[in-house]
Amino acid sequence: MTVPSGGSGPKGRPQRKQVLLRLDPSVYEALARWASDDLRSANAQIEFLLRKALADAGRLPRDTGPLPRRGRPPGGSAPRPPSA
């Protein structure tokens, strides 16, 4: 089941599709541990694995963008220590 996404997201990019996924609890736990080992969320790990499987099968669309960057943006606003 997909949830419709209307319009565009930040910076004019299309919004990402949301999909309800039912998994066996032990499969989810193994996936979550693997994601943690790779410093990804379970959701990012699922997308990574799906993209890899599509690419390996020659089914990844050419117009597929890169995986979205996760976490803090590079450079910039790291908190400064309080001055004494």
Biopython code that builds the backbone (N, CA, C, O; Angstrom):
import numpy as np
from Bio.PDB.StructureBuilder import StructureBuilder

atoms = [
    (1, "MET", "N", (0.844, -1.173, 0.000)),
    (1, "MET", "CA", (0.000, 0.000, 0.000)),
    (1, "MET", "C", (0.887, 1.232, 0.000)),
    (1, "MET", "O", (1.811, 1.320, 0.809)),
    (2, "THR", "N", (0.638, 2.160, -0.862)),
    (2, "THR", "CA", (1.410, 3.395, -0.879)),
    (2, "THR", "C", (0.525, 4.543, -0.460)),
    (2, "THR", "O", (-0.685, 4.535, -0.690)),
    (3, "VAL", "N", (1.134, 5.515, 0.149)),
    (3, "VAL", "CA", (0.434, 6.725, 0.557)),
    (3, "VAL", "C", (0.742, 7.782, -0.495)),
    (3, "VAL", "O", (1.911, 8.040, -0.782)),
    (4, "PRO", "N", (-0.294, 8.405, -1.080)),
    (4, "PRO", "CA", (0.000, 9.387, -2.124)),
    (4, "PRO", "C", (0.784, 10.553, -1.577)),
    (4, "PRO", "O", (0.590, 10.983, -0.440)),
    (5, "SER", "N", (1.678, 11.059, -2.411)),
    (5, "SER", "CA", (2.432, 12.242, -2.020)),
    (5, "SER", "C", (2.125, 13.325, -3.032)),
    (5, "SER", "O", (2.320, 13.132, -4.233)),
    (6, "GLY", "N", (1.658, 14.436, -2.569)),
    (6, "GLY", "CA", (1.304, 15.515, -3.472)),
    (6, "GLY", "C", (2.344, 16.603, -3.447)),
    (6, "GLY", "O", (2.883, 16.934, -2.391)),
    (7, "GLY", "N", (2.633, 17.167, -4.616)),
    (7, "GLY", "CA", (3.530, 18.312, -4.679)),
    (7, "GLY", "C", (4.984, 17.936, -4.573)),
    (7, "GLY", "O", (5.386, 16.795, -4.802)),
    (8, "SER", "N", (5.756, 18.940, -4.216)),
    (8, "SER", "CA", (7.199, 18.768, -4.132)),
    (8, "SER", "C", (7.664, 18.980, -2.708)),
    (8, "SER", "O", (7.007, 19.648, -1.910)),
    (9, "GLY", "N", (8.791, 18.407, -2.413)),
    (9, "GLY", "CA", (9.390, 18.562, -1.099)),
    (9, "GLY", "C", (10.325, 19.752, -1.086)),
    (9, "GLY", "O", (10.219, 20.634, -1.938)),
    (10, "PRO", "N", (11.247, 19.789, -0.123)),
    (10, "PRO", "CA", (12.199, 20.889, -0.033)),
    (10, "PRO", "C", (13.023, 21.011, -1.309)),
    (10, "PRO", "O", (13.371, 20.012, -1.938)),
    (11, "LYS", "N", (13.323, 22.226, -1.671)),
    (11, "LYS", "CA", (14.158, 22.523, -2.838)),
    (11, "LYS", "C", (13.586, 21.959, -4.132)),
    (11, "LYS", "O", (14.344, 21.650, -5.052)),
    (12, "GLY", "N", (12.258, 21.818, -4.223)),
    (12, "GLY", "CA", (11.619, 21.405, -5.452)),
    (12, "GLY", "C", (11.748, 19.936, -5.804)),
    (12, "GLY", "O", (11.338, 19.532, -6.892)),
    (13, "ARG", "N", (12.311, 19.115, -4.908)),
    (13, "ARG", "CA", (12.442, 17.692, -5.194)),
    (13, "ARG", "C", (11.112, 16.997, -4.931)),
    (13, "ARG", "O", (10.387, 17.387, -4.016)),
    (14, "PRO", "N", (10.779, 15.973, -5.715)),
    (14, "PRO", "CA", (9.541, 15.233, -5.446)),
    (14, "PRO", "C", (9.598, 14.594, -4.066)),
    (14, "PRO", "O", (10.660, 14.178, -3.604)),
    (15, "GLN", "N", (8.449, 14.524, -3.419)),
    (15, "GLN", "CA", (8.410, 13.876, -2.112)),
    (15, "GLN", "C", (8.644, 12.387, -2.269)),
    (15, "GLN", "O", (8.335, 11.804, -3.308)),
    (16, "ARG", "N", (9.183, 11.788, -1.250)),
    (16, "ARG", "CA", (9.470, 10.354, -1.290)),
    (16, "ARG", "C", (8.198, 9.570, -1.006)),
    (16, "ARG", "O", (7.348, 10.021, -0.239)),
    (17, "LYS", "N", (8.065, 8.411, -1.613)),
    (17, "LYS", "CA", (6.910, 7.539, -1.414)),
    (17, "LYS", "C", (6.993, 6.874, -0.053)),
    (17, "LYS", "O", (8.072, 6.513, 0.418)),
    (18, "GLN", "N", (5.844, 6.720, 0.565)),
    (18, "GLN", "CA", (5.759, 6.003, 1.822)),
    (18, "GLN", "C", (5.086, 4.672, 1.544)),
    (18, "GLN", "O", (4.064, 4.615, 0.861)),
    (19, "VAL", "N", (5.671, 3.583, 2.084)),
    (19, "VAL", "CA", (5.156, 2.245, 1.845)),
    (19, "VAL", "C", (5.033, 1.526, 3.175)),
    (19, "VAL", "O", (5.960, 1.525, 3.984)),
    (20, "LEU", "N", (3.886, 0.918, 3.390)),
    (20, "LEU", "CA", (3.686, 0.103, 4.578)),
    (20, "LEU", "C", (4.309, -1.259, 4.312)),
    (20, "LEU", "O", (3.988, -1.895, 3.308)),
    (21, "LEU", "N", (5.182, -1.713, 5.181)),
    (21, "LEU", "CA", (5.881, -2.980, 4.989)),
    (21, "LEU", "C", (5.713, -3.823, 6.241)),
    (21, "LEU", "O", (6.052, -3.393, 7.343)),
    (22, "ARG", "N", (5.195, -5.004, 6.062)),
    (22, "ARG", "CA", (5.036, -5.921, 7.189)),
    (22, "ARG", "C", (6.156, -6.946, 7.129)),
    (22, "ARG", "O", (6.347, -7.605, 6.107)),
    (23, "LEU", "N", (6.897, -7.081, 8.223)),
    (23, "LEU", "CA", (8.019, -8.008, 8.288)),
    (23, "LEU", "C", (7.875, -8.915, 9.496)),
    (23, "LEU", "O", (7.287, -8.536, 10.508)),
    (24, "ASP", "N", (8.416, -10.108, 9.377)),
    (24, "ASP", "CA", (8.527, -10.995, 10.520)),
    (24, "ASP", "C", (9.401, -10.277, 11.552)),
    (24, "ASP", "O", (10.419, -9.693, 11.182)),
    (25, "PRO", "N", (9.034, -10.305, 12.818)),
    (25, "PRO", "CA", (9.820, -9.589, 13.836)),
    (25, "PRO", "C", (11.301, -9.976, 13.862)),
    (25, "PRO", "O", (12.156, -9.115, 14.067)),
    (26, "SER", "N", (11.612, -11.249, 13.658)),
    (26, "SER", "CA", (13.028, -11.644, 13.688)),
    (26, "SER", "C", (13.778, -11.108, 12.465)),
    (26, "SER", "O", (14.963, -10.787, 12.557)),
    (27, "VAL", "N", (13.096, -11.010, 11.324)),
    (27, "VAL", "CA", (13.714, -10.425, 10.133)),
    (27, "VAL", "C", (13.982, -8.946, 10.382)),
    (27, "VAL", "O", (15.048, -8.437, 10.036)),
    (28, "TYR", "N", (13.005, -8.251, 10.989)),
    (28, "TYR", "CA", (13.201, -6.828, 11.283)),
    (28, "TYR", "C", (14.365, -6.628, 12.255)),
    (28, "TYR", "O", (15.179, -5.727, 12.055)),
    (29, "GLU", "N", (14.455, -7.439, 13.285)),
    (29, "GLU", "CA", (15.535, -7.303, 14.263)),
    (29, "GLU", "C", (16.896, -7.512, 13.610)),
    (29, "GLU", "O", (17.841, -6.775, 13.893)),
    (30, "ALA", "N", (17.002, -8.517, 12.733)),
    (30, "ALA", "CA", (18.260, -8.755, 12.027)),
    (30, "ALA", "C", (18.590, -7.574, 11.117)),
    (30, "ALA", "O", (19.745, -7.155, 11.034)),
    (31, "LEU", "N", (17.586, -7.044, 10.440)),
    (31, "LEU", "CA", (17.779, -5.890, 9.562)),
    (31, "LEU", "C", (18.205, -4.658, 10.364)),
    (31, "LEU", "O", (19.096, -3.918, 9.947)),
    (32, "ALA", "N", (17.568, -4.443, 11.509)),
    (32, "ALA", "CA", (17.902, -3.294, 12.353)),
    (32, "ALA", "C", (19.333, -3.396, 12.884)),
    (32, "ALA", "O", (20.033, -2.387, 12.965)),
    (33, "ARG", "N", (19.775, -4.598, 13.245)),
    (33, "ARG", "CA", (21.162, -4.786, 13.700)),
    (33, "ARG", "C", (22.141, -4.506, 12.566)),
    (33, "ARG", "O", (23.162, -3.850, 12.771)),
    (34, "TRP", "N", (21.830, -5.005, 11.366)),
    (34, "TRP", "CA", (22.676, -4.776, 10.194)),
    (34, "TRP", "C", (22.745, -3.288, 9.881)),
    (34, "TRP", "O", (23.820, -2.757, 9.605)),
    (35, "ALA", "N", (21.597, -2.616, 9.923)),
    (35, "ALA", "CA", (21.553, -1.173, 9.668)),
    (35, "ALA", "C", (22.411, -0.431, 10.684)),
    (35, "ALA", "O", (23.159, 0.478, 10.323)),
    (36, "SER", "N", (22.309, -0.811, 11.939)),
    (36, "SER", "CA", (23.097, -0.171, 12.987)),
    (36, "SER", "C", (24.596, -0.368, 12.740)),
    (36, "SER", "O", (25.386, 0.557, 12.926)),
    (37, "ASP", "N", (24.976, -1.563, 12.326)),
    (37, "ASP", "CA", (26.389, -1.833, 12.015)),
    (37, "ASP", "C", (26.890, -0.934, 10.887)),
    (37, "ASP", "O", (28.055, -0.535, 10.875)),
    (38, "ASP", "N", (25.998, -0.613, 9.930)),
    (38, "ASP", "CA", (26.353, 0.234, 8.784)),
    (38, "ASP", "C", (26.046, 1.714, 9.026)),
    (38, "ASP", "O", (26.133, 2.530, 8.108)),
    (39, "LEU", "N", (25.686, 2.054, 10.265)),
    (39, "LEU", "CA", (25.341, 3.432, 10.648)),
    (39, "LEU", "C", (24.202, 3.997, 9.788)),
    (39, "LEU", "O", (24.256, 5.143, 9.343)),
    (40, "ARG", "N", (23.178, 3.175, 9.566)),
    (40, "ARG", "CA", (21.986, 3.589, 8.836)),
    (40, "ARG", "C", (20.760, 3.296, 9.691)),
    (40, "ARG", "O", (20.812, 2.502, 10.631)),
    (41, "SER", "N", (19.649, 3.957, 9.344)),
    (41, "SER", "CA", (18.369, 3.592, 9.936)),
    (41, "SER", "C", (17.876, 2.326, 9.244)),
    (41, "SER", "O", (18.381, 1.962, 8.182)),
    (42, "ALA", "N", (16.904, 1.661, 9.832)),
    (42, "ALA", "CA", (16.326, 0.478, 9.196)),
    (42, "ALA", "C", (15.719, 0.867, 7.845)),
    (42, "ALA", "O", (15.854, 0.124, 6.873)),
    (43, "ASN", "N", (15.059, 2.011, 7.777)),
    (43, "ASN", "CA", (14.450, 2.470, 6.536)),
    (43, "ASN", "C", (15.517, 2.690, 5.455)),
    (43, "ASN", "O", (15.339, 2.259, 4.316)),
    (44, "ALA", "N", (16.618, 3.354, 5.805)),
    (44, "ALA", "CA", (17.698, 3.596, 4.850)),
    (44, "ALA", "C", (18.336, 2.274, 4.409)),
    (44, "ALA", "O", (18.732, 2.134, 3.252)),
    (45, "GLN", "N", (18.436, 1.311, 5.320)),
    (45, "GLN", "CA", (19.007, 0.008, 4.978)),
    (45, "GLN", "C", (18.114, -0.718, 3.983)),
    (45, "GLN", "O", (18.607, -1.326, 3.033)),
    (46, "ILE", "N", (16.799, -0.658, 4.194)),
    (46, "ILE", "CA", (15.866, -1.294, 3.268)),
    (46, "ILE", "C", (16.003, -0.670, 1.882)),
    (46, "ILE", "O", (16.063, -1.386, 0.883)),
    (47, "GLU", "N", (16.054, 0.668, 1.815)),
    (47, "GLU", "CA", (16.193, 1.321, 0.515)),
    (47, "GLU", "C", (17.530, 0.952, -0.136)),
    (47, "GLU", "O", (17.578, 0.686, -1.337)),
    (48, "PHE", "N", (18.597, 0.934, 0.634)),
    (48, "PHE", "CA", (19.913, 0.555, 0.115)),
    (48, "PHE", "C", (19.869, -0.855, -0.495)),
    (48, "PHE", "O", (20.361, -1.079, -1.600)),
    (49, "LEU", "N", (19.277, -1.789, 0.237)),
    (49, "LEU", "CA", (19.223, -3.171, -0.233)),
    (49, "LEU", "C", (18.320, -3.323, -1.457)),
    (49, "LEU", "O", (18.635, -4.081, -2.375)),
    (50, "LEU", "N", (17.194, -2.598, -1.469)),
    (50, "LEU", "CA", (16.312, -2.656, -2.638)),
    (50, "LEU", "C", (17.000, -2.095, -3.881)),
    (50, "LEU", "O", (16.901, -2.672, -4.964)),
    (51, "ARG", "N", (17.698, -0.970, -3.724)),
    (51, "ARG", "CA", (18.411, -0.384, -4.857)),
    (51, "ARG", "C", (19.502, -1.333, -5.367)),
    (51, "ARG", "O", (19.686, -1.485, -6.575)),
    (52, "LYS", "N", (20.222, -1.969, -4.434)),
    (52, "LYS", "CA", (21.278, -2.910, -4.828)),
    (52, "LYS", "C", (20.672, -4.090, -5.585)),
    (52, "LYS", "O", (21.208, -4.505, -6.613)),
    (53, "ALA", "N", (19.569, -4.629, -5.091)),
    (53, "ALA", "CA", (18.921, -5.761, -5.757)),
    (53, "ALA", "C", (18.419, -5.354, -7.146)),
    (53, "ALA", "O", (18.566, -6.115, -8.103)),
    (54, "LEU", "N", (17.833, -4.171, -7.262)),
    (54, "LEU", "CA", (17.366, -3.685, -8.563)),
    (54, "LEU", "C", (18.537, -3.511, -9.532)),
    (54, "LEU", "O", (18.447, -3.901, -10.696)),
    (55, "ALA", "N", (19.633, -2.927, -9.050)),
    (55, "ALA", "CA", (20.808, -2.727, -9.897)),
    (55, "ALA", "C", (21.398, -4.073, -10.336)),
    (55, "ALA", "O", (21.758, -4.245, -11.500)),
    (56, "ASP", "N", (21.493, -5.022, -9.400)),
    (56, "ASP", "CA", (22.044, -6.341, -9.724)),
    (56, "ASP", "C", (21.193, -7.071, -10.757)),
    (56, "ASP", "O", (21.712, -7.844, -11.562)),
    (57, "ALA", "N", (19.879, -6.823, -10.731)),
    (57, "ALA", "CA", (18.960, -7.467, -11.676)),
    (57, "ALA", "C", (18.807, -6.673, -12.972)),
    (57, "ALA", "O", (18.078, -7.080, -13.876)),
    (58, "GLY", "N", (19.506, -5.528, -13.055)),
    (58, "GLY", "CA", (19.395, -4.692, -14.240)),
    (58, "GLY", "C", (18.055, -3.989, -14.349)),
    (58, "GLY", "O", (17.606, -3.680, -15.453)),
    (59, "ARG", "N", (17.409, -3.733, -13.217)),
    (59, "ARG", "CA", (16.075, -3.135, -13.202)),
    (59, "ARG", "C", (16.020, -1.767, -12.531)),
    (59, "ARG", "O", (14.939, -1.197, -12.389)),
    (60, "LEU", "N", (17.154, -1.238, -12.121)),
    (60, "LEU", "CA", (17.160, 0.087, -11.497)),
    (60, "LEU", "C", (16.985, 1.131, -12.596)),
    (60, "LEU", "O", (17.805, 1.195, -13.511)),
    (61, "PRO", "N", (15.929, 1.955, -12.526)),
    (61, "PRO", "CA", (15.713, 2.955, -13.573)),
    (61, "PRO", "C", (16.900, 3.911, -13.682)),
    (61, "PRO", "O", (17.511, 4.281, -12.680)),
    (62, "ARG", "N", (17.215, 4.304, -14.920)),
    (62, "ARG", "CA", (18.354, 5.199, -15.156)),
    (62, "ARG", "C", (18.182, 6.551, -14.492)),
    (62, "ARG", "O", (19.162, 7.182, -14.096)),
    (63, "ASP", "N", (16.937, 7.003, -14.368)),
    (63, "ASP", "CA", (16.708, 8.341, -13.811)),
    (63, "ASP", "C", (16.611, 8.344, -12.287)),
    (63, "ASP", "O", (16.218, 9.348, -11.693)),
    (64, "THR", "N", (16.966, 7.227, -11.653)),
    (64, "THR", "CA", (16.934, 7.157, -10.195)),
    (64, "THR", "C", (18.031, 8.043, -9.618)),
    (64, "THR", "O", (19.199, 7.921, -9.988)),
    (65, "GLY", "N", (17.650, 8.926, -8.718)),
    (65, "GLY", "CA", (18.627, 9.804, -8.081)),
    (65, "GLY", "C", (19.449, 9.048, -7.056)),
    (65, "GLY", "O", (19.171, 7.888, -6.753)),
    (66, "PRO", "N", (20.463, 9.715, -6.525)),
    (66, "PRO", "CA", (21.295, 9.081, -5.491)),
    (66, "PRO", "C", (20.509, 8.926, -4.193)),
    (66, "PRO", "O", (19.483, 9.575, -3.987)),
    (67, "LEU", "N", (21.006, 8.065, -3.338)),
    (67, "LEU", "CA", (20.392, 7.937, -2.016)),
    (67, "LEU", "C", (20.475, 9.283, -1.308)),
    (67, "LEU", "O", (21.507, 9.951, -1.376)),
    (68, "PRO", "N", (19.418, 9.686, -0.636)),
    (68, "PRO", "CA", (19.473, 10.966, 0.077)),
    (68, "PRO", "C", (20.512, 10.925, 1.184)),
    (68, "PRO", "O", (20.713, 9.898, 1.831)),
    (69, "ARG", "N", (21.163, 12.046, 1.388)),
    (69, "ARG", "CA", (22.145, 12.153, 2.467)),
    (69, "ARG", "C", (21.398, 12.165, 3.788)),
    (69, "ARG", "O", (20.361, 12.814, 3.926)),
    (70, "ARG", "N", (21.930, 11.451, 4.742)),
    (70, "ARG", "CA", (21.322, 11.394, 6.064)),
    (70, "ARG", "C", (22.175, 12.183, 7.045)),
    (70, "ARG", "O", (23.355, 12.432, 6.797)),
    (71, "GLY", "N", (21.579, 12.570, 8.146)),
    (71, "GLY", "CA", (22.330, 13.213, 9.211)),
    (71, "GLY", "C", (22.545, 14.698, 9.001)),
    (71, "GLY", "O", (21.844, 15.340, 8.219)),
    (72, "ARG", "N", (23.513, 15.226, 9.702)),
    (72, "ARG", "CA", (23.803, 16.663, 9.648)),
    (72, "ARG", "C", (24.416, 17.049, 8.313)),
    (72, "ARG", "O", (25.154, 16.266, 7.714)),
    (73, "PRO", "N", (24.113, 18.246, 7.847)),
    (73, "PRO", "CA", (24.775, 18.720, 6.635)),
    (73, "PRO", "C", (26.269, 18.911, 6.895)),
    (73, "PRO", "O", (26.659, 19.220, 8.020)),
    (74, "PRO", "N", (27.114, 18.731, 5.872)),
    (74, "PRO", "CA", (28.559, 18.875, 6.088)),
    (74, "PRO", "C", (28.949, 20.309, 6.417)),
    (74, "PRO", "O", (28.319, 21.264, 5.962)),
    (75, "GLY", "N", (30.012, 20.440, 7.225)),
    (75, "GLY", "CA", (30.564, 21.759, 7.576)),
    (75, "GLY", "C", (29.601, 22.607, 8.373)),
    (75, "GLY", "O", (28.510, 22.174, 8.744)),
    (76, "GLY", "N", (30.036, 23.832, 8.627)),
    (76, "GLY", "CA", (29.110, 24.811, 9.186)),
    (76, "GLY", "C", (28.989, 24.826, 10.680)),
    (76, "GLY", "O", (29.978, 25.013, 11.389)),
    (77, "SER", "N", (27.792, 24.633, 11.164)),
    (77, "SER", "CA", (27.414, 25.050, 12.507)),
    (77, "SER", "C", (27.623, 24.001, 13.578)),
    (77, "SER", "O", (26.648, 23.538, 14.169)),
    (78, "ALA", "N", (28.862, 23.606, 13.852)),
    (78, "ALA", "CA", (29.131, 22.752, 15.005)),
    (78, "ALA", "C", (29.091, 23.624, 16.245)),
    (78, "ALA", "O", (29.601, 24.744, 16.231)),
    (79, "PRO", "N", (28.484, 23.120, 17.332)),
    (79, "PRO", "CA", (28.417, 23.942, 18.552)),
    (79, "PRO", "C", (29.809, 24.255, 19.082)),
    (79, "PRO", "O", (30.693, 23.398, 19.089)),
    (80, "ARG", "N", (29.987, 25.468, 19.516)),
    (80, "ARG", "CA", (31.277, 25.882, 20.084)),
    (80, "ARG", "C", (31.260, 25.669, 21.604)),
    (80, "ARG", "O", (30.224, 25.808, 22.254)),
    (81, "PRO", "N", (32.417, 25.336, 22.144)),
    (81, "PRO", "CA", (32.463, 25.197, 23.602)),
    (81, "PRO", "C", (32.285, 26.563, 24.249)),
    (81, "PRO", "O", (32.693, 27.578, 23.685)),
    (82, "PRO", "N", (31.676, 26.592, 25.434)),
    (82, "PRO", "CA", (31.478, 27.894, 26.106)),
    (82, "PRO", "C", (32.823, 28.528, 26.438)),
    (82, "PRO", "O", (33.755, 27.843, 26.858)),
    (83, "SER", "N", (32.915, 29.829, 26.250)),
    (83, "SER", "CA", (34.157, 30.521, 26.568)),
    (83, "SER", "C", (34.244, 30.755, 28.063)),
    (83, "SER", "O", (33.243, 31.029, 28.725)),
    (84, "ALA", "N", (35.462, 30.641, 28.586)),
    (84, "ALA", "CA", (35.643, 30.772, 30.041)),
    (84, "ALA", "C", (36.023, 32.176, 30.428)),
    (84, "ALA", "O", (36.213, 32.460, 31.611)),
]
sb = StructureBuilder()
sb.init_structure("model")
sb.init_model(0)
sb.init_chain("A")
sb.init_seg("    ")
for serial, (resi, resn, name, xyz) in enumerate(atoms, 1):
    if name == "N":
        sb.init_residue(resn, " ", resi, " ")
    sb.init_atom(name, np.array(xyz, "f"), 0.0, 1.0, " ", f" {name:<3s}", serial, name[0])
structure = sb.get_structure()
